[in-house]
């Protein structure tokens, strides 16, 4: 009788684990509209480390665009990329259209890393990418909240969320550079 009880308990727990894993979304199944209106399928980023950043043009952290671009240029040939997501969620600090945002980023910071169309990073209208980044049920790793503009999420070469850096943390912080260089 005990062995049947043990077997049923084991099967039950294995089923729960499988169910939890089945609900998680694969990062590479996601996509987003680029700032130019095309679709970027994240499956094209397999094998790269990805830094996902919510951006804004009228924020105290906006000058981070300069270091983000430098970081991108330094490591883009080492299977690394940055994806910028303009968002107007914090004190309406990204009021522009996609065209205006692109022009601002290009003219003021020479941004060449991929920029996406403006989205919402929280609330009822949260974009699926940010739902994945902030929900353990989606990413299988952790829950988090986007605290402000320029929060940086780190995705490894296998599409796994490995952590994030708060908005105040600069792009060339040891946490981000060590992660890119595999020294974390």
Backbone as JSON Lines, residues from 0, in Angstrom:
{"i":0,"aa":"X","n":[0.83,-1.19,0.0],"ca":[0.0,0.0,0.0],"c":[0.87,1.26,0.0]}
{"i":1,"aa":"X","n":[1.95,1.26,0.79],"ca":[2.85,2.42,0.84],"c":[3.53,2.66,-0.49]}
{"i":2,"aa":"X","n":[3.88,1.59,-1.19],"ca":[4.56,1.77,-2.47],"c":[3.61,2.39,-3.51]}
{"i":3,"aa":"X","n":[2.34,2.04,-3.47],"ca":[1.36,2.64,-4.38],"c":[1.18,4.12,-4.05]}
{"i":4,"aa":"X","n":[1.11,4.44,-2.78],"ca":[0.98,5.82,-2.34],"c":[2.22,6.64,-2.78]}
{"i":5,"aa":"X","n":[3.39,6.04,-2.61],"ca":[4.63,6.71,-3.01],"c":[4.65,6.94,-4.52]}
{"i":6,"aa":"X","n":[4.25,5.92,-5.28],"ca":[4.22,6.01,-6.73],"c":[3.24,7.09,-7.19]}
{"i":7,"aa":"X","n":[2.06,7.15,-6.62],"ca":[1.08,8.16,-6.99],"c":[1.56,9.57,-6.62]}
{"i":8,"aa":"X","n":[2.2,9.7,-5.47],"ca":[2.75,10.99,-5.05],"c":[3.84,11.44,-6.0]}
{"i":9,"aa":"X","n":[4.71,10.53,-6.39],"ca":[5.79,10.85,-7.31],"c":[5.25,11.27,-8.67]}
{"i":10,"aa":"X","n":[4.29,10.53,-9.19],"ca":[3.67,10.86,-10.47],"c":[3.0,12.23,-10.39]}
{"i":11,"aa":"X","n":[2.34,12.52,-9.28],"ca":[1.68,13.81,-9.1],"c":[2.69,14.95,-9.16]}
{"i":12,"aa":"X","n":[3.8,14.84,-8.44],"ca":[4.8,15.9,-8.42],"c":[5.51,16.06,-9.78]}
{"i":13,"aa":"X","n":[5.77,14.96,-10.44],"ca":[6.37,15.04,-11.78],"c":[5.4,15.75,-12.72]}
{"i":14,"aa":"X","n":[4.12,15.46,-12.62],"ca":[3.12,16.12,-13.45],"c":[3.07,17.61,-13.18]}
{"i":15,"aa":"X","n":[3.16,18.01,-11.92],"ca":[3.18,19.43,-11.57],"c":[4.38,20.14,-12.17]}
{"i":16,"aa":"X","n":[5.55,19.53,-12.08],"ca":[6.77,20.11,-12.65],"c":[6.63,20.25,-14.16]}
{"i":17,"aa":"X","n":[6.15,19.21,-14.81],"ca":[5.96,19.26,-16.26],"c":[4.95,20.33,-16.67]}
{"i":18,"aa":"X","n":[3.89,20.47,-15.9],"ca":[2.88,21.48,-16.17],"c":[3.49,22.88,-16.03]}
{"i":19,"aa":"X","n":[4.26,23.09,-14.99],"ca":[4.9,24.4,-14.78],"c":[5.85,24.72,-15.93]}
{"i":20,"aa":"X","n":[6.62,23.73,-16.37],"ca":[7.56,23.95,-17.46],"c":[6.82,24.2,-18.77]}
{"i":21,"aa":"X","n":[5.7,23.54,-18.96],"ca":[4.94,23.69,-20.19],"c":[4.36,25.09,-20.31]}
{"i":22,"aa":"X","n":[4.09,25.76,-19.2],"ca":[3.51,27.1,-19.23],"c":[4.56,28.16,-19.53]}
{"i":23,"aa":"X","n":[5.82,27.86,-19.32],"ca":[6.86,28.83,-19.59],"c":[6.96,29.07,-21.1]}
{"i":24,"aa":"X","n":[7.23,30.29,-21.45],"ca":[7.37,30.67,-22.85],"c":[8.85,30.66,-23.21]}
{"i":25,"aa":"X","n":[9.14,30.18,-24.39],"ca":[10.51,30.19,-24.91],"c":[10.81,31.59,-25.44]}
{"i":26,"aa":"X","n":[11.89,32.21,-24.99],"ca":[12.28,33.54,-25.44],"c":[12.34,33.62,-26.96]}
{"i":27,"aa":"X","n":[12.84,32.57,-27.58],"ca":[13.01,32.58,-29.03],"c":[11.69,32.47,-29.8]}
{"i":28,"aa":"X","n":[10.6,32.22,-29.1],"ca":[9.3,32.2,-29.77],"c":[8.69,33.6,-29.84]}
{"i":29,"aa":"X","n":[9.33,34.56,-29.16],"ca":[8.83,35.93,-29.13],"c":[9.31,36.72,-30.35]}
{"i":30,"aa":"X","n":[8.62,37.81,-30.6],"ca":[9.02,38.73,-31.66],"c":[8.54,40.12,-31.26]}
{"i":31,"aa":"X","n":[9.04,41.12,-31.97],"ca":[8.63,42.5,-31.72],"c":[8.75,43.29,-33.01]}
{"i":32,"aa":"X","n":[7.95,44.34,-33.09],"ca":[8.02,45.23,-34.25],"c":[9.21,46.17,-34.08]}
{"i":33,"aa":"X","n":[10.0,46.3,-35.13],"ca":[11.13,47.22,-35.08],"c":[10.63,48.65,-35.22]}
{"i":34,"aa":"X","n":[11.51,49.58,-34.94],"ca":[11.15,50.99,-35.03],"c":[10.81,51.38,-36.47]}
{"i":35,"aa":"X","n":[11.26,50.58,-37.43],"ca":[10.97,50.81,-38.85],"c":[9.73,50.07,-39.34]}
{"i":36,"aa":"X","n":[9.07,49.31,-38.44],"ca":[7.83,48.63,-38.81],"c":[8.0,47.2,-39.28]}
{"i":37,"aa":"X","n":[9.21,46.68,-39.26],"ca":[9.43,45.27,-39.62],"c":[9.25,44.41,-38.36]}
{"i":38,"aa":"X","n":[9.28,43.11,-38.53],"ca":[9.18,42.21,-37.38],"c":[10.54,41.58,-37.13]}
{"i":39,"aa":"X","n":[10.98,41.65,-35.88],"ca":[12.21,40.96,-35.47],"c":[11.78,39.7,-34.72]}
{"i":40,"aa":"X","n":[12.06,38.55,-35.32],"ca":[11.8,37.26,-34.68],"c":[13.03,36.94,-33.83]}
{"i":41,"aa":"X","n":[12.82,36.77,-32.53],"ca":[13.95,36.56,-31.63],"c":[14.67,35.24,-31.89]}
{"i":42,"aa":"X","n":[14.04,34.34,-32.64],"ca":[14.71,33.09,-33.02],"c":[15.97,33.39,-33.84]}
{"i":43,"aa":"X","n":[16.03,34.55,-34.48],"ca":[17.21,34.94,-35.26],"c":[18.38,35.33,-34.36]}
{"i":44,"aa":"X","n":[18.14,35.44,-33.06],"ca":[19.17,35.86,-32.11],"c":[19.79,34.69,-31.35]}
{"i":45,"aa":"X","n":[19.41,33.47,-31.72],"ca":[19.96,32.3,-31.03],"c":[21.48,32.34,-31.07]}
{"i":46,"aa":"X","n":[22.1,32.0,-29.95],"ca":[23.55,31.99,-29.86],"c":[24.16,33.31,-29.44]}
{"i":47,"aa":"X","n":[23.33,34.34,-29.24],"ca":[23.83,35.65,-28.82],"c":[23.41,35.96,-27.39]}
{"i":48,"aa":"X","n":[24.25,36.69,-26.7],"ca":[23.83,37.3,-25.44],"c":[23.08,38.56,-25.82]}
{"i":49,"aa":"X","n":[21.98,38.82,-25.14],"ca":[21.11,39.93,-25.49],"c":[20.85,40.79,-24.27]}
{"i":50,"aa":"X","n":[21.07,42.08,-24.41],"ca":[20.75,43.04,-23.37],"c":[19.49,43.78,-23.83]}
{"i":51,"aa":"X","n":[18.39,43.59,-23.11],"ca":[17.12,44.22,-23.45],"c":[16.95,45.43,-22.53]}
{"i":52,"aa":"X","n":[16.74,46.61,-23.13],"ca":[16.69,47.86,-22.37],"c":[15.45,48.66,-22.75]}
{"i":53,"aa":"X","n":[14.68,49.08,-21.75],"ca":[13.58,50.01,-22.04],"c":[14.15,51.43,-21.99]}
{"i":54,"aa":"X","n":[13.89,52.19,-23.04],"ca":[14.53,53.49,-23.22],"c":[13.52,54.63,-23.22]}
{"i":55,"aa":"X","n":[14.04,55.83,-23.07],"ca":[13.22,57.05,-23.14],"c":[14.11,58.23,-23.52]}
{"i":56,"aa":"X","n":[13.58,59.14,-24.29],"ca":[14.36,60.27,-24.81],"c":[14.44,61.47,-23.87]}
{"i":57,"aa":"X","n":[13.56,61.54,-22.89],"ca":[13.51,62.71,-22.02],"c":[13.68,62.32,-20.55]}
{"i":58,"aa":"X","n":[14.64,61.47,-20.29],"ca":[14.88,60.91,-18.96],"c":[16.27,61.33,-18.5]}
{"i":59,"aa":"X","n":[16.46,61.39,-17.2],"ca":[17.79,61.68,-16.68],"c":[18.81,60.62,-17.08]}
{"i":60,"aa":"X","n":[18.35,59.41,-17.41],"ca":[19.24,58.32,-17.82],"c":[19.45,58.26,-19.34]}
{"i":61,"aa":"X","n":[18.8,59.15,-20.09],"ca":[18.91,59.14,-21.55],"c":[20.36,59.14,-22.04]}
{"i":62,"aa":"X","n":[21.29,59.85,-21.39],"ca":[22.68,59.79,-21.85],"c":[23.28,58.38,-21.86]}
{"i":63,"aa":"X","n":[22.61,57.4,-21.23],"ca":[23.1,56.02,-21.29],"c":[23.09,55.49,-22.72]}
{"i":64,"aa":"X","n":[22.3,56.11,-23.6],"ca":[22.33,55.71,-25.01],"c":[23.76,55.7,-25.54]}
{"i":65,"aa":"X","n":[24.55,56.69,-25.14],"ca":[25.93,56.8,-25.63],"c":[26.75,55.57,-25.25]}
{"i":66,"aa":"X","n":[26.69,55.18,-23.98],"ca":[27.45,54.0,-23.54],"c":[26.83,52.7,-24.06]}
{"i":67,"aa":"X","n":[25.52,52.66,-24.22],"ca":[24.9,51.47,-24.81],"c":[25.43,51.26,-26.23]}
{"i":68,"aa":"X","n":[25.53,52.34,-26.98],"ca":[26.05,52.24,-28.35],"c":[27.52,51.81,-28.34]}
{"i":69,"aa":"X","n":[28.32,52.35,-27.42],"ca":[29.73,51.95,-27.31],"c":[29.84,50.48,-26.93]}
{"i":70,"aa":"X","n":[29.0,50.04,-26.01],"ca":[28.99,48.64,-25.58],"c":[28.63,47.73,-26.76]}
{"i":71,"aa":"X","n":[27.62,48.14,-27.5],"ca":[27.2,47.37,-28.67],"c":[28.33,47.26,-29.69]}
{"i":72,"aa":"X","n":[28.96,48.38,-30.0],"ca":[30.05,48.36,-30.99],"c":[31.23,47.51,-30.51]}
{"i":73,"aa":"X","n":[31.51,47.56,-29.22],"ca":[32.65,46.81,-28.69],"c":[32.41,45.3,-28.75]}
{"i":74,"aa":"X","n":[31.2,44.85,-28.48],"ca":[30.94,43.41,-28.34],"c":[30.05,42.8,-29.42]}
{"i":75,"aa":"X","n":[29.56,43.58,-30.37],"ca":[28.6,43.03,-31.33],"c":[29.18,41.91,-32.18]}
{"i":76,"aa":"X","n":[30.48,41.88,-32.35],"ca":[31.11,40.8,-33.12],"c":[31.42,39.58,-32.26]}
{"i":77,"aa":"X","n":[31.08,39.67,-30.98],"ca":[31.29,38.56,-30.04],"c":[29.96,37.93,-29.63]}
{"i":78,"aa":"X","n":[29.05,37.8,-30.58],"ca":[27.74,37.2,-30.31],"c":[26.99,37.92,-29.2]}
{"i":79,"aa":"X","n":[26.92,39.22,-29.32],"ca":[26.22,40.07,-28.36],"c":[25.4,41.1,-29.12]}
{"i":80,"aa":"X","n":[24.23,41.41,-28.58],"ca":[23.43,42.49,-29.15],"c":[22.65,43.19,-28.04]}
{"i":81,"aa":"X","n":[22.18,44.35,-28.37],"ca":[21.3,45.13,-27.5],"c":[20.01,45.34,-28.26]}
{"i":82,"aa":"X","n":[18.91,45.27,-27.56],"ca":[17.61,45.59,-28.16],"c":[16.99,46.69,-27.3]}
{"i":83,"aa":"X","n":[16.75,47.84,-27.91],"ca":[16.13,48.96,-27.21],"c":[14.63,48.98,-27.44]}
{"i":84,"aa":"X","n":[13.89,49.16,-26.35],"ca":[12.44,49.25,-26.41],"c":[11.99,50.59,-25.85]}
{"i":85,"aa":"X","n":[11.74,51.58,-26.71],"ca":[11.2,52.85,-26.2],"c":[9.86,52.62,-25.5]}
{"i":86,"aa":"X","n":[9.69,53.27,-24.37],"ca":[8.45,53.12,-23.61],"c":[8.11,54.45,-22.93]}
{"i":87,"aa":"X","n":[6.85,54.73,-22.84],"ca":[6.37,55.99,-22.27],"c":[5.7,55.77,-20.92]}
{"i":88,"aa":"X","n":[6.15,54.76,-20.18],"ca":[5.49,54.38,-18.93],"c":[5.87,55.22,-17.72]}
{"i":89,"aa":"X","n":[6.95,55.94,-17.77],"ca":[7.43,56.64,-16.59],"c":[7.44,58.16,-16.84]}
{"i":90,"aa":"X","n":[6.48,58.83,-16.25],"ca":[6.33,60.29,-16.35],"c":[6.35,60.79,-17.8]}
{"i":91,"aa":"X","n":[5.8,59.98,-18.7],"ca":[5.68,60.35,-20.13],"c":[7.01,60.88,-20.69]}
{"i":92,"aa":"X","n":[8.09,60.15,-20.4],"ca":[9.42,60.58,-20.82],"c":[9.8,60.08,-22.21]}
{"i":93,"aa":"X","n":[8.86,59.4,-22.89],"ca":[9.07,59.01,-24.29],"c":[7.8,59.32,-25.08]}
{"i":94,"aa":"X","n":[7.55,60.64,-25.3],"ca":[6.29,61.03,-25.93],"c":[6.28,60.93,-27.45]}
{"i":95,"aa":"X","n":[7.43,60.78,-28.08],"ca":[7.52,60.85,-29.54],"c":[6.96,59.66,-30.27]}
{"i":96,"aa":"X","n":[6.83,59.85,-31.59],"ca":[6.45,58.75,-32.49],"c":[7.69,57.9,-32.73]}
{"i":97,"aa":"X","n":[7.5,56.75,-33.33],"ca":[8.65,55.9,-33.66],"c":[9.64,56.64,-34.55]}
{"i":98,"aa":"X","n":[9.14,57.38,-35.52],"ca":[10.02,58.14,-36.42],"c":[10.82,59.2,-35.63]}
{"i":99,"aa":"X","n":[10.15,59.9,-34.74],"ca":[10.83,60.92,-33.93],"c":[11.87,60.3,-33.0]}
{"i":100,"aa":"X","n":[11.53,59.16,-32.41],"ca":[12.45,58.46,-31.52],"c":[13.69,58.02,-32.29]}
{"i":101,"aa":"X","n":[13.47,57.43,-33.46],"ca":[14.6,56.98,-34.28],"c":[15.5,58.15,-34.65]}
{"i":102,"aa":"X","n":[14.9,59.25,-35.07],"ca":[15.68,60.43,-35.43],"c":[16.47,60.95,-34.23]}
{"i":103,"aa":"X","n":[15.85,61.0,-33.06],"ca":[16.52,61.46,-31.84],"c":[17.72,60.58,-31.51]}
{"i":104,"aa":"X","n":[17.51,59.27,-31.54],"ca":[18.58,58.32,-31.18],"c":[19.74,58.37,-32.18]}
{"i":105,"aa":"X","n":[19.41,58.5,-33.44],"ca":[20.43,58.53,-34.48],"c":[21.22,59.83,-34.45]}
{"i":106,"aa":"X","n":[20.52,60.95,-34.38],"ca":[21.18,62.25,-34.44],"c":[21.98,62.56,-33.17]}
{"i":107,"aa":"X","n":[21.43,62.21,-32.01],"ca":[22.07,62.59,-30.76],"c":[23.07,61.57,-30.22]}
{"i":108,"aa":"X","n":[22.86,60.29,-30.54],"ca":[23.72,59.24,-29.95],"c":[24.27,58.26,-30.97]}
{"i":109,"aa":"X","n":[23.95,58.43,-32.24],"ca":[24.46,57.54,-33.27],"c":[24.07,56.09,-33.07]}
{"i":110,"aa":"X","n":[22.89,55.85,-32.52],"ca":[22.45,54.49,-32.19],"c":[22.35,53.63,-33.44]}
{"i":111,"aa":"X","n":[23.03,52.48,-33.4],"ca":[22.96,51.51,-34.49],"c":[22.43,50.15,-34.01]}
{"i":112,"aa":"X","n":[22.33,49.97,-32.69],"ca":[21.78,48.7,-32.21],"c":[20.28,48.67,-32.49]}
{"i":113,"aa":"X","n":[19.69,47.47,-32.57],"ca":[18.27,47.37,-32.91],"c":[17.36,48.1,-31.93]}
{"i":114,"aa":"X","n":[16.52,48.94,-32.49],"ca":[15.5,49.65,-31.71],"c":[14.14,49.14,-32.17]}
{"i":115,"aa":"X","n":[13.28,48.91,-31.21],"ca":[11.94,48.41,-31.5],"c":[10.94,49.57,-31.51]}
{"i":116,"aa":"X","n":[9.75,49.28,-31.95],"ca":[8.67,50.26,-31.9],"c":[8.32,50.51,-30.43]}
{"i":117,"aa":"X","n":[7.77,51.67,-30.15],"ca":[7.41,52.04,-28.78],"c":[6.36,51.07,-28.24]}
{"i":118,"aa":"X","n":[6.57,50.66,-26.99],"ca":[5.69,49.68,-26.35],"c":[5.37,50.12,-24.92]}
{"i":119,"aa":"X","n":[4.63,49.3,-24.22],"ca":[4.41,49.46,-22.78],"c":[5.18,48.35,-22.07]}
{"i":120,"aa":"X","n":[5.9,48.7,-21.0],"ca":[6.7,47.71,-20.28],"c":[6.05,47.27,-18.97]}
{"i":121,"aa":"X","n":[4.84,47.78,-18.71],"ca":[4.13,47.39,-17.49],"c":[2.64,47.66,-17.65]}
{"i":122,"aa":"X","n":[1.87,47.18,-16.71],"ca":[0.43,47.43,-16.73],"c":[-0.34,46.52,-17.65]}
{"i":123,"aa":"X","n":[-1.59,46.89,-17.89],"ca":[-2.5,46.08,-18.7],"c":[-2.03,45.91,-20.13]}
{"i":124,"aa":"X","n":[-1.32,46.9,-20.65],"ca":[-0.89,46.9,-22.04],"c":[0.54,46.37,-22.21]}
{"i":125,"aa":"X","n":[1.09,45.71,-21.2],"ca":[2.49,45.26,-21.26],"c":[2.73,44.4,-22.51]}
{"i":126,"aa":"X","n":[3.83,44.69,-23.17],"ca":[4.21,43.94,-24.38],"c":[4.6,42.51,-23.97]}
{"i":127,"aa":"X","n":[4.33,41.51,-24.82],"ca":[4.68,40.13,-24.49],"c":[6.15,39.93,-24.1]}
{"i":128,"aa":"X","n":[7.07,40.68,-24.69],"ca":[8.48,40.55,-24.33],"c":[8.69,40.94,-22.87]}
{"i":129,"aa":"X","n":[8.06,42.02,-22.45],"ca":[8.23,42.45,-21.06],"c":[7.4,41.61,-20.1]}
{"i":130,"aa":"X","n":[6.34,41.03,-20.59],"ca":[5.61,40.06,-19.76],"c":[6.54,38.89,-19.48]}
{"i":131,"aa":"X","n":[7.27,38.44,-20.5],"ca":[8.22,37.34,-20.35],"c":[9.35,37.74,-19.4]}
{"i":132,"aa":"X","n":[9.9,38.92,-19.6],"ca":[11.04,39.36,-18.78],"c":[10.69,39.49,-17.3]}
{"i":133,"aa":"X","n":[9.45,39.87,-16.99],"ca":[9.08,40.21,-15.61],"c":[8.27,39.14,-14.89]}
{"i":134,"aa":"X","n":[7.95,38.06,-15.54],"ca":[7.09,37.03,-14.93],"c":[7.78,35.66,-14.86]}
{"i":135,"aa":"X","n":[7.96,35.17,-13.64],"ca":[8.57,33.85,-13.47],"c":[7.75,32.77,-14.16]}
{"i":136,"aa":"X","n":[6.43,32.95,-14.19],"ca":[5.58,31.98,-14.89],"c":[5.93,31.9,-16.37]}
{"i":137,"aa":"X","n":[6.43,33.0,-16.92],"ca":[6.8,33.04,-18.34],"c":[8.25,32.63,-18.56]}
{"i":138,"aa":"X","n":[9.18,33.21,-17.76],"ca":[10.61,33.0,-18.01],"c":[11.22,31.86,-17.2]}
{"i":139,"aa":"X","n":[10.51,31.38,-16.19],"ca":[10.98,30.25,-15.39],"c":[12.08,30.58,-14.4]}
{"i":140,"aa":"X","n":[12.45,31.86,-14.27],"ca":[13.57,32.23,-13.41],"c":[13.17,33.15,-12.28]}
{"i":141,"aa":"X","n":[12.52,34.28,-12.61],"ca":[12.21,35.25,-11.57],"c":[11.1,36.2,-11.99]}
{"i":142,"aa":"X","n":[10.47,36.75,-10.96],"ca":[9.56,37.87,-11.15],"c":[10.37,39.14,-10.93]}
{"i":143,"aa":"X","n":[10.03,40.19,-11.64],"ca":[10.67,41.49,-11.43],"c":[9.71,42.57,-11.88]}
{"i":144,"aa":"X","n":[10.02,43.78,-11.5],"ca":[9.25,44.94,-11.95],"c":[10.22,45.88,-12.63]}
{"i":145,"aa":"X","n":[9.77,46.47,-13.71],"ca":[10.58,47.48,-14.38],"c":[10.46,48.74,-13.51]}
{"i":146,"aa":"X","n":[11.59,49.15,-12.92],"ca":[11.57,50.25,-11.97],"c":[11.54,51.62,-12.61]}
{"i":147,"aa":"X","n":[12.12,51.75,-13.79],"ca":[12.22,53.04,-14.46],"c":[12.79,52.8,-15.85]}
{"i":148,"aa":"X","n":[13.0,53.86,-16.58],"ca":[13.64,53.76,-17.89],"c":[15.07,53.27,-17.74]}
{"i":149,"aa":"X","n":[15.54,52.55,-18.72],"ca":[16.91,52.04,-18.84],"c":[17.22,50.91,-17.87]}
{"i":150,"aa":"X","n":[16.21,50.11,-17.52],"ca":[16.46,48.86,-16.81],"c":[16.96,47.88,-17.86]}
{"i":151,"aa":"X","n":[17.96,47.08,-17.5],"ca":[18.63,46.23,-18.47],"c":[18.49,44.76,-18.1]}
{"i":152,"aa":"X","n":[17.85,43.98,-18.97],"ca":[17.67,42.54,-18.75],"c":[18.69,41.78,-19.58]}
{"i":153,"aa":"X","n":[19.28,40.75,-18.97],"ca":[20.33,39.96,-19.62],"c":[19.8,38.58,-19.98]}
{"i":154,"aa":"X","n":[19.9,38.26,-21.27],"ca":[19.46,36.97,-21.8],"c":[20.71,36.26,-22.32]}
{"i":155,"aa":"X","n":[20.91,35.0,-21.91],"ca":[22.11,34.29,-22.35],"c":[21.95,33.72,-23.76]}
{"i":156,"aa":"X","n":[22.99,33.05,-24.23],"ca":[23.04,32.51,-25.59],"c":[21.99,31.45,-25.87]}
{"i":157,"aa":"X","n":[21.4,30.92,-24.81],"ca":[20.39,29.87,-24.96],"c":[18.97,30.39,-24.75]}
{"i":158,"aa":"X","n":[18.83,31.72,-24.64],"ca":[17.51,32.3,-24.48],"c":[17.0,32.3,-23.05]}
{"i":159,"aa":"X","n":[17.91,32.15,-22.08],"ca":[17.51,32.14,-20.68],"c":[17.73,33.5,-20.05]}
{"i":160,"aa":"X","n":[16.77,33.95,-19.27],"ca":[16.95,35.16,-18.48],"c":[17.94,34.85,-17.38]}
{"i":161,"aa":"X","n":[19.0,35.65,-17.27],"ca":[20.02,35.39,-16.24],"c":[20.1,36.49,-15.2]}
{"i":162,"aa":"X","n":[19.41,37.59,-15.41],"ca":[19.42,38.67,-14.43],"c":[19.09,40.0,-15.07]}
{"i":163,"aa":"X","n":[19.18,41.03,-14.25],"ca":[18.95,42.37,-14.77],"c":[19.76,43.38,-13.98]}
{"i":164,"aa":"X","n":[19.94,44.54,-14.57],"ca":[20.62,45.65,-13.92],"c":[19.63,46.8,-13.82]}
{"i":165,"aa":"X","n":[19.59,47.41,-12.66],"ca":[18.65,48.51,-12.43],"c":[19.02,49.72,-13.29]}
{"i":166,"aa":"X","n":[18.08,50.63,-13.48],"ca":[18.31,51.77,-14.36],"c":[19.56,52.59,-14.05]}
{"i":167,"aa":"X","n":[19.89,52.77,-12.8],"ca":[21.06,53.57,-12.44],"c":[22.38,52.89,-12.82]}
{"i":168,"aa":"X","n":[22.34,51.57,-12.97],"ca":[23.57,50.83,-13.31],"c":[23.95,51.13,-14.76]}
{"i":169,"aa":"X","n":[25.15,51.61,-14.93],"ca":[25.59,52.04,-16.25],"c":[25.92,50.84,-17.14]}
{"i":170,"aa":"X","n":[25.82,51.03,-18.46],"ca":[26.07,49.93,-19.4],"c":[27.45,49.28,-19.24]}
{"i":171,"aa":"X","n":[28.47,50.02,-18.85],"ca":[29.79,49.44,-18.68],"c":[30.07,49.03,-17.23]}
{"i":172,"aa":"X","n":[29.02,48.78,-16.46],"ca":[29.22,48.31,-15.09],"c":[29.9,46.94,-15.13]}
{"i":173,"aa":"X","n":[30.59,46.6,-14.05],"ca":[31.28,45.3,-14.01],"c":[30.28,44.16,-14.14]}
{"i":174,"aa":"X","n":[29.08,44.32,-13.6],"ca":[28.06,43.27,-13.69],"c":[27.75,42.95,-15.15]}
{"i":175,"aa":"X","n":[27.54,43.96,-15.96],"ca":[27.17,43.75,-17.36],"c":[28.38,43.3,-18.17]}
{"i":176,"aa":"X","n":[29.51,43.96,-18.02],"ca":[30.7,43.6,-18.79],"c":[31.16,42.18,-18.44]}
{"i":177,"aa":"X","n":[31.2,41.84,-17.16],"ca":[31.6,40.47,-16.77],"c":[30.65,39.44,-17.34]}
{"i":178,"aa":"X","n":[29.36,39.75,-17.39],"ca":[28.4,38.81,-17.98],"c":[28.69,38.64,-19.47]}
{"i":179,"aa":"X","n":[28.89,39.74,-20.18],"ca":[29.17,39.65,-21.61],"c":[30.44,38.83,-21.87]}
{"i":180,"aa":"X","n":[31.46,39.1,-21.07],"ca":[32.76,38.43,-21.27],"c":[32.82,37.04,-20.64]}
{"i":181,"aa":"X","n":[31.73,36.59,-20.02],"ca":[31.68,35.27,-19.44],"c":[32.47,35.14,-18.13]}
{"i":182,"aa":"X","n":[32.6,36.24,-17.42],"ca":[33.37,36.24,-16.15],"c":[32.46,36.31,-14.94]}
{"i":183,"aa":"X","n":[31.16,36.23,-15.15],"ca":[30.26,36.37,-14.01],"c":[30.39,35.2,-13.15]}
